Every structure is written in C-alpha cells, then in structure tokens.
Amino acid sequence: MPLTTPAEMTEQIRQFSDSLVPGAVPVWVSFDPSTSGTVDECYENVTEVVRNRGGRSLLGWTIWEWPGVLLEAISHAVWEGDDGELLDPTPKVDGEQSTVFVPDRNASDDGGVTLARHWPLSDWTEIAEYIEVCRKIGEAQQQYHPVYGGVPNEIWGPLLRRKEDLAAAINRKQTSKLANDRLFNGLALSESEALSRYSASPADIEASTALARHLASRSDFHSAFGTLIKTAELDSKRASEVRETFLQLFEACEDQEMVNDFRCQLAMRLY
C-alpha cells in the first residue's frame, strides 16, 4: 500500500482530523535529523529527546495518505518545546521530512495497541473491505499482545493475505480508472458523430478510434475492441494507426482474457 505524507492540507484531512480529535487543528511537523531515533519507536524517541532537551511529549495522530484511496491515522508522539515548537524525532521508512500531525492533549499512553483509523477518499467496495480488514488486524494485535506471544499464524496469515489481495485489487482499479480517464483526452467527436462516420466508413481512423474510446468509457470493451479490429482488418497501415488506441484500451480493461484475445488479433493484422 503506497502510504505517504499528504502533499497538501486538504479539507478531507481537516474533516478526518476533527473526527479523530474534535476541534483539533492538523499541523505540519518537521522531522528532526539531529536525533538518533528509531523507526516505529516514537514514544521512546520522544522520551530520549525530553531527557536531553527538556520539553514534553505530545501525543496524537499522524496522518498518511494513499492518494485517491484513503487516509490513515496512526497514534503518534512528537516533542514539544517550552515555547510550543514541535519536532518529530522518529525517522520515516521512506525518508519523509515532515508529517501531518493531529495533537490530542487528552490522550495518554497505556502501553497497549491503539487501532489505526481510516477515512475513505473513494466509495469503492474494495476500499471499505480494506478498511474492515485493517480493523480486524488491529483488533487481533490488541487481543494477542506481543507479551502473550503475538497473533497466532492461523489468524495472522489469512488477514495479511486478504489485506494484500485487496490492496492489489485497489491498485488495479486505480490503474484502470486512470487509463479510462485518459481515453477522453483530445476526443473531438461525440459518440453519435463517431458512430455516423464509422458506419459510413470503418476506414475513418478518427471515427473508429473515437467510437472505440466512447464505448470503452462505459466499460463496453468487447464492442470497443471489435470496432478497432474491423478497421485494422482493412490493411496493416490502418492496423498501425489504431494500435495506440488499442494499447490504451488494453491498459483500461480489467478482463485479461479479453485483452489477450484481442492483443493476438491485433498482432496478426499488424504484420
């Protein structure tokens, strides 16, 4: 899952923050490279900085973003100086130099596992299912604390596999959506215009490719591929001219069996 520091402080982040800590204002907190903190050990890292510099530990949430998919909030601690300055002594795996932090001055560290919180950025079923699996993973971690030996493999394994499968499905859907969105880039003909011209002459490349893109945009990929194949059948030159549209459709279509079939048909007409 490609979680990263948000690129900007969006309204959705502000709404998510308010759901985490009513009235809280999310802020950017810079990573302090002068510390020698350990990844994923924020509480210990902040305690060490307090020991060396004074100040105090401030608990709250750090917000990560899977762009276009979800926001994830993880319990976190940063260092707060006597003058109100905030610094994060905990290095990030991917080297981020700042994080979005939501202060919670009423929070306390009881040494247990705090469940991550999520905010969907799209209404896909796969995202809802992914968030539910994350909740189950967190609950398993709470129930089977490392002190008691950790989560049994027969519980942990299926949960992680399901999480990975859902992440892969979401990534595929994102790729397909982006490819589908690109189908309309530079599209000059309406569907009715393209259909009229294509019906009169399948050799009309502009009409053929425009009609195929319109059909694919509403997920009728079989008709879209069939439209292009009819043009490609005329001669190898026209097959070459519709090849780029074929490639766009191959990327957007989730039915790999269909893609492979029409990929072979196109190849036969190119040479």
C-alpha positions as CSV (number, residue, x, y, z in Angstrom):
1,M,0.0,0.0,0.0
2,P,1.6,3.3,-1.1
3,L,1.1,5.4,2.0
4,T,2.9,8.7,2.0
5,T,2.9,12.1,3.7
6,P,0.0,14.1,2.2
7,A,1.0,16.6,-0.5
8,E,-1.3,19.3,0.9
9,M,-3.6,20.0,3.8
10,T,-6.9,19.2,2.2
11,E,-10.4,19.7,3.5
12,Q,-10.8,15.9,3.8
13,I,-7.7,15.9,6.1
14,R,-9.3,18.6,8.2
15,Q,-12.6,16.7,8.4
16,F,-10.7,13.4,9.3
17,S,-8.8,15.3,12.0
18,D,-12.0,16.6,13.5
19,S,-13.3,13.1,13.7
20,L,-10.2,11.9,15.5
21,V,-10.0,14.8,18.0
22,P,-13.0,17.2,17.8
23,G,-11.8,20.7,17.4
24,A,-8.2,19.8,16.7
25,V,-6.2,21.5,14.0
26,P,-3.8,19.4,12.0
27,V,-0.3,20.8,11.6
28,W,2.9,20.0,9.7
29,V,5.7,18.7,12.0
30,S,9.2,18.5,10.7
31,F,11.5,15.6,11.2
32,D,14.5,16.4,13.4
33,P,17.6,14.8,11.8
34,S,19.8,15.8,14.8
35,T,18.2,13.0,16.9
36,S,19.1,9.3,16.6
37,G,15.6,8.0,16.8
38,T,14.5,4.5,15.7
39,V,11.8,3.9,13.1
40,D,8.4,3.0,14.6
41,E,9.6,3.8,18.2
42,C,8.1,7.3,18.6
43,Y,7.3,7.1,22.3
44,E,10.9,6.0,23.2
45,N,12.4,8.5,20.7
46,V,10.5,11.4,22.3
47,T,11.3,10.3,25.8
48,E,15.0,10.4,24.9
49,V,14.7,13.9,23.4
50,V,12.9,15.1,26.6
51,R,15.7,13.7,28.6
52,N,18.3,15.6,26.7
53,R,16.5,18.9,25.9
54,G,13.6,19.2,28.3
55,G,10.2,19.9,27.0
56,R,7.5,17.3,26.9
57,S,5.9,14.5,24.8
58,L,2.8,15.5,22.9
59,L,0.5,12.6,21.8
60,G,-1.9,12.5,18.9
61,W,-2.1,11.1,15.4
62,T,0.0,11.2,12.3
63,I,-2.0,11.1,9.0
64,W,-0.8,9.2,6.0
65,E,-2.4,9.3,2.6
66,W,-2.9,6.6,-0.1
67,P,-3.7,9.2,-2.9
68,G,-7.2,8.8,-4.2
69,V,-7.9,5.8,-1.9
70,L,-7.8,6.6,1.8
71,L,-6.3,8.5,4.7
72,E,-4.8,6.5,7.6
73,A,-4.2,7.9,11.1
74,I,-1.7,6.2,13.4
75,S,-1.2,7.0,17.0
76,H,2.0,9.0,17.4
77,A,4.1,11.2,19.7
78,V,6.2,14.3,18.9
79,W,8.4,16.5,21.0
80,E,7.0,19.8,22.2
81,G,9.3,22.5,23.5
82,D,8.5,25.0,26.2
83,D,8.0,27.6,23.5
84,G,5.4,25.4,21.7
85,E,7.8,24.3,19.0
86,L,7.0,20.8,17.7
87,L,9.6,18.4,16.3
88,D,9.3,14.7,15.2
89,P,12.4,12.7,16.3
90,T,11.1,9.5,14.6
91,P,12.6,8.7,11.2
92,K,10.3,7.5,8.5
93,V,10.9,4.4,6.4
94,D,10.6,6.3,3.1
95,G,12.6,9.3,4.3
96,E,9.7,11.9,4.6
97,Q,11.0,15.1,6.2
98,S,7.6,16.2,7.6
99,T,4.3,14.7,8.7
100,V,0.7,15.8,9.3
101,F,0.1,15.6,13.0
102,V,-3.2,16.0,14.9
103,P,-2.5,16.9,18.6
104,D,-4.6,15.2,21.3
105,R,-3.8,16.8,24.6
106,N,-6.2,14.5,26.4
107,A,-4.5,11.3,25.1
108,S,-2.4,9.0,27.3
109,D,-0.1,6.1,26.6
110,D,-1.3,3.0,28.3
111,G,1.3,0.7,26.6
112,G,-1.4,-1.1,24.6
113,V,-2.2,-1.2,20.8
114,T,-4.2,1.8,19.5
115,L,-6.3,0.9,16.5
116,A,-5.4,2.8,13.3
117,R,-8.3,5.0,11.9
118,H,-9.2,5.4,8.3
119,W,-11.0,7.9,6.1
120,P,-12.0,6.7,2.6
121,L,-11.3,9.0,-0.4
122,S,-13.4,7.0,-2.8
123,D,-16.6,5.0,-2.4
124,W,-15.3,1.7,-3.8
125,T,-16.4,-1.5,-2.2
126,E,-12.7,-2.7,-2.2
127,I,-11.7,0.3,0.0
128,A,-14.4,-0.4,2.5
129,E,-13.4,-4.0,2.7
130,Y,-9.7,-3.0,3.0
131,I,-10.5,-0.7,6.0
132,E,-12.5,-3.5,7.6
133,V,-9.5,-5.9,7.3
134,C,-7.3,-3.3,8.8
135,R,-9.6,-3.0,11.8
136,K,-9.6,-6.8,12.2
137,I,-5.8,-6.8,12.1
138,G,-5.7,-4.1,14.8
139,E,-8.1,-6.0,17.0
140,A,-6.1,-9.1,16.6
141,Q,-3.0,-7.2,17.7
142,Q,-4.9,-5.9,20.7
143,Q,-6.1,-9.3,21.7
144,Y,-2.8,-11.1,21.2
145,H,-0.4,-8.6,22.6
146,P,3.3,-9.5,22.0
147,V,3.6,-10.0,25.7
148,Y,1.4,-13.1,25.2
149,G,3.2,-14.4,22.2
150,G,1.7,-12.4,19.4
151,V,-1.1,-13.2,16.9
152,P,-1.3,-16.9,16.0
153,N,-0.3,-17.7,12.4
154,E,-3.6,-19.2,11.6
155,I,-5.3,-15.8,12.3
156,W,-2.5,-13.5,11.2
157,G,-1.7,-15.2,7.8
158,P,-5.3,-15.0,6.3
159,L,-5.7,-11.4,7.5
160,L,-2.5,-10.3,5.9
161,R,-3.2,-12.2,2.7
162,R,-6.6,-10.6,2.4
163,K,-5.2,-7.2,3.0
164,E,-2.6,-7.7,0.3
165,D,-5.2,-9.0,-2.1
166,L,-7.5,-6.0,-1.5
167,A,-4.5,-3.6,-1.9
168,A,-3.7,-5.3,-5.3
169,A,-7.3,-5.0,-6.4
170,I,-7.4,-1.3,-5.5
171,N,-4.2,-0.7,-7.3
172,R,-5.6,-2.4,-10.4
173,K,-8.8,-0.4,-10.2
174,Q,-6.9,2.8,-9.9
175,T,-4.8,2.0,-12.9
176,S,-7.9,1.1,-14.9
177,K,-9.6,4.3,-13.8
178,L,-6.7,6.5,-14.8
179,A,-6.4,4.7,-18.1
180,N,-10.1,5.1,-18.7
181,D,-9.9,8.8,-17.8
182,R,-7.2,9.2,-20.5
183,L,-9.5,7.8,-23.1
184,F,-11.3,11.2,-23.3
185,N,-8.1,13.3,-23.7
186,G,-8.3,15.1,-27.0
187,L,-11.5,13.4,-28.0
188,A,-13.1,15.8,-30.6
189,L,-16.0,13.7,-31.8
190,S,-19.2,12.9,-29.9
191,E,-20.3,9.3,-29.8
192,S,-23.1,10.0,-32.3
193,E,-20.8,11.7,-34.7
194,A,-18.2,9.0,-34.4
195,L,-20.9,6.3,-34.9
196,S,-22.3,8.0,-38.0
197,R,-18.9,8.4,-39.7
198,Y,-17.7,4.9,-38.7
199,S,-20.9,3.3,-40.0
200,A,-20.3,5.1,-43.4
201,S,-16.6,4.1,-43.4
202,P,-14.7,1.8,-40.9
203,A,-11.6,3.2,-42.6
204,D,-12.2,6.5,-41.0
205,I,-9.4,6.4,-38.3
206,E,-10.7,9.4,-36.3
207,A,-14.2,8.0,-36.2
208,S,-13.1,4.4,-35.4
209,T,-10.8,5.4,-32.5
210,A,-13.3,7.9,-31.1
211,L,-16.1,5.4,-31.2
212,A,-13.9,2.8,-29.5
213,R,-13.0,5.2,-26.7
214,H,-16.6,6.2,-26.1
215,L,-17.6,2.5,-25.9
216,A,-14.7,1.7,-23.5
217,S,-15.6,4.7,-21.3
218,R,-18.8,2.9,-20.3
219,S,-17.0,-0.4,-20.0
220,D,-18.2,-2.0,-23.3
221,F,-14.7,-3.1,-24.1
222,H,-15.8,-6.0,-26.3
223,S,-17.6,-3.6,-28.7
224,A,-14.7,-1.2,-28.4
225,F,-12.1,-3.8,-29.4
226,G,-14.5,-5.1,-32.2
227,T,-14.7,-1.6,-33.6
228,L,-11.0,-1.2,-33.9
229,I,-10.5,-4.8,-35.2
230,K,-12.9,-4.0,-38.1
231,T,-10.7,-1.1,-39.0
232,A,-7.5,-3.0,-38.5
233,E,-8.8,-5.8,-40.8
234,L,-8.7,-3.4,-43.8
235,D,-4.9,-3.3,-44.1
236,S,-1.7,-3.2,-41.9
237,K,-1.4,0.6,-42.3
238,R,-4.8,1.1,-40.7
239,A,-3.9,-1.5,-38.1
240,S,-0.8,0.6,-37.2
241,E,-2.9,3.7,-37.0
242,V,-5.4,2.2,-34.4
243,R,-2.6,0.5,-32.4
244,E,-2.2,3.4,-29.9
245,T,-5.9,3.3,-29.1
246,F,-5.7,-0.5,-28.7
247,L,-2.9,0.0,-26.2
248,Q,-4.9,2.5,-24.2
249,L,-7.9,0.1,-24.1
250,F,-5.6,-2.8,-23.1
251,E,-4.5,-0.8,-20.1
252,A,-8.0,0.2,-19.1
253,C,-9.7,-3.2,-19.5
254,E,-9.7,-5.4,-16.4
255,D,-10.7,-8.6,-18.3
256,Q,-7.2,-10.0,-19.1
257,E,-8.6,-12.9,-21.1
258,M,-10.4,-10.5,-23.4
259,V,-7.2,-8.3,-23.6
260,N,-5.1,-11.3,-24.6
261,D,-7.5,-12.4,-27.2
262,F,-7.7,-9.0,-28.9
263,R,-3.9,-8.5,-28.5
264,C,-3.4,-11.6,-30.6
265,Q,-5.9,-10.4,-33.2
266,L,-4.2,-7.1,-33.5
267,A,-0.8,-8.7,-33.8
268,M,-2.0,-10.8,-36.7
269,R,-3.1,-7.7,-38.6
270,L,0.0,-5.6,-38.0
271,Y,2.3,-7.9,-39.9
